Amino acid sequence: MDLLIISAVEFESAPTVRLLKQLGIPHRVAYCGVGPIQAAKNSKKIADAAMGKDVIFLGSCGIFNNFTNIEIITTNLILWMPEGVRRHLSEVIDGVYPPIKLDLPNHNSAIKKMTMLCSSTIGVSPYTNNPSTPYDFDLERSVENLEFYSVAEDIKAVSRSFMNFFAITNEIGTEARMQWKKNFKDAALLTADVVINYIKNNFAYEGKPR
């Protein structure tokens, strides 16, 4: 195992990194930055870091139906789908933002696979009224994130293995930011436990507790 942990910012992966150090599991960490523009600007740096590595990308996301509690999900389908496109207020140019499909390694089947809709900004409306979007997706089985579309294709192309875990921290809507602020610390802690279980179940390593 040649492990690389990637997140947008340090606090999203800090509990995971702390547990990895406690278990003596060798790893490296990289940050792509907040939002799709920062992530795109850093995509070459991220791809260089991911070359030949076993990559785990960590992040947070919002859900389009009622938020009840923090939950860890994963995705194997990423769509560029800003709120304006969902609500038929804008369009994307055909073929410019193709879907990104990921072949996920083995993972706990209890962790849901959901479609990742990526956007340039945080959505404030959970609704969609655009029947002409170029991709079929179930909004009830989808989440929103800002950064992942900008880096996923490059990571996929160069990594040895590529897994992702996202914590649902909020409901898409006007209260999204407030819910995220309330939940992001607990979300990072919950994510850390899931990551360690994934590593223990899928990799051989010679970690020694410190």
SVG drawing of the C-alpha trace seen along z (x, -y; Angstrom):
<svg xmlns="http://www.w3.org/2000/svg" viewBox="-40 -31 45 39">
<polyline fill="none" stroke="black" stroke-width="0.4" points="0.0,0.0 1.2,-3.4 -1.4,-5.6 -2.4,-9.2 -5.2,-11.0 -6.7,-14.0 -9.2,-16.5 -10.1,-20.1 -8.7,-21.4 -6.8,-20.1 -9.7,-19.9 -11.7,-17.4 -8.9,-14.8 -7.2,-15.7 -9.0,-13.0 -8.1,-10.4 -4.5,-11.5 -4.3,-11.4 -5.6,-7.8 -3.2,-6.8 -0.3,-8.1 -1.5,-6.4 -1.6,-3.1 1.7,-3.7 0.3,-3.5 2.6,-5.3 0.7,-7.9 0.9,-11.2 -1.6,-14.0 -2.6,-16.5 -5.1,-19.3 -6.9,-20.5 -8.4,-23.7 -12.0,-24.9 -14.3,-25.1 -14.0,-23.9 -11.8,-26.7 -9.1,-26.2 -9.3,-22.4 -8.9,-22.8 -5.9,-25.1 -4.3,-22.5 -5.3,-19.5 -1.8,-19.0 -0.2,-19.1 -2.8,-16.6 -2.3,-14.3 1.5,-14.4 1.0,-13.4 -1.4,-10.7 0.8,-9.0 1.0,-5.3 -0.6,-5.8 -3.6,-4.2 -5.7,-7.3 -8.6,-8.0 -10.4,-11.3 -12.4,-12.7 -15.0,-15.4 -18.4,-16.6 -21.6,-17.0 -25.2,-18.1 -28.3,-16.0 -31.4,-17.0 -34.0,-15.4 -34.5,-15.9 -31.3,-15.8 -31.6,-13.8 -28.1,-12.8 -24.5,-12.6 -23.9,-9.7 -20.9,-8.5 -21.4,-7.8 -19.3,-7.1 -19.8,-7.8 -19.0,-6.1 -20.7,-8.7 -19.8,-12.4 -21.7,-15.0 -21.1,-18.7 -24.5,-19.9 -24.7,-23.5 -27.9,-24.6 -28.7,-26.8 -28.6,-23.8 -30.8,-21.7 -33.4,-24.5 -33.2,-25.2 -31.8,-28.7 -28.6,-27.9 -27.1,-25.3 -23.8,-23.6 -22.2,-23.1 -22.7,-19.6 -19.8,-17.4 -17.7,-19.9 -18.3,-18.3 -18.7,-14.6 -19.7,-12.3 -16.9,-10.8 -17.3,-7.2 -15.2,-5.5 -14.5,-1.8 -14.6,-1.6 -12.4,0.9 -14.1,3.3 -15.8,1.4 -18.4,1.9 -21.7,2.6 -23.5,0.7 -22.1,-2.5 -24.4,-3.9 -23.3,-4.7 -24.8,-8.0 -24.5,-10.2 -22.3,-13.3 -23.6,-16.5 -20.8,-19.1 -21.3,-22.8 -19.4,-26.0 -21.4,-27.3 -23.4,-25.9 -27.0,-25.2 -29.8,-27.0 -32.7,-25.2 -33.1,-21.4 -35.4,-21.4 -34.9,-20.6 -37.2,-21.5 -35.0,-20.8 -36.2,-17.7 -33.6,-18.4 -30.5,-17.8 -28.1,-15.6 -27.8,-13.0 -30.4,-10.9 -30.1,-11.0 -32.3,-10.5 -32.2,-13.6 -33.2,-11.4 -30.0,-9.4 -27.8,-12.3 -25.6,-14.7 -23.8,-18.0 -20.1,-18.7 -18.0,-21.5 -14.5,-20.1 -14.6,-16.5 -15.4,-16.9 -12.3,-19.1 -9.8,-16.5 -11.4,-13.0 -10.5,-12.3 -6.9,-13.2 -6.6,-11.1 -8.3,-8.2 -5.9,-8.3 -2.7,-8.0 -3.5,-6.3 -3.1,-2.6 -6.4,-2.5 -8.9,-5.3 -11.6,-5.3 -13.7,-8.2 -15.8,-8.9 -18.0,-11.9 -19.9,-12.9 -23.4,-14.2 -23.4,-17.3 -26.5,-19.2 -29.6,-19.5 -29.5,-21.6 -31.3,-24.9 -31.0,-28.2 -29.9,-26.5 -27.2,-24.4 -24.3,-26.6 -25.5,-26.7 -26.0,-22.9 -22.6,-22.3 -21.0,-24.5 -22.8,-22.6 -21.8,-19.1 -18.4,-19.3 -16.3,-18.4 -18.3,-15.3 -18.4,-14.4 -14.6,-14.4 -14.5,-12.1 -17.0,-9.7 -15.2,-9.7 -11.9,-8.7 -13.4,-5.5 -14.8,-4.5 -11.4,-5.1 -9.5,-3.0 -12.0,-0.1 -11.6,-0.4 -7.8,-0.2 -7.8,2.7 -10.2,4.7 -8.5,3.9 -4.7,3.5 -1.8,5.3 0.3,2.9 2.9,3.1 1.6,0.4 2.5,0.5 0.5,-1.5 2.4,-4.4"/>
</svg>
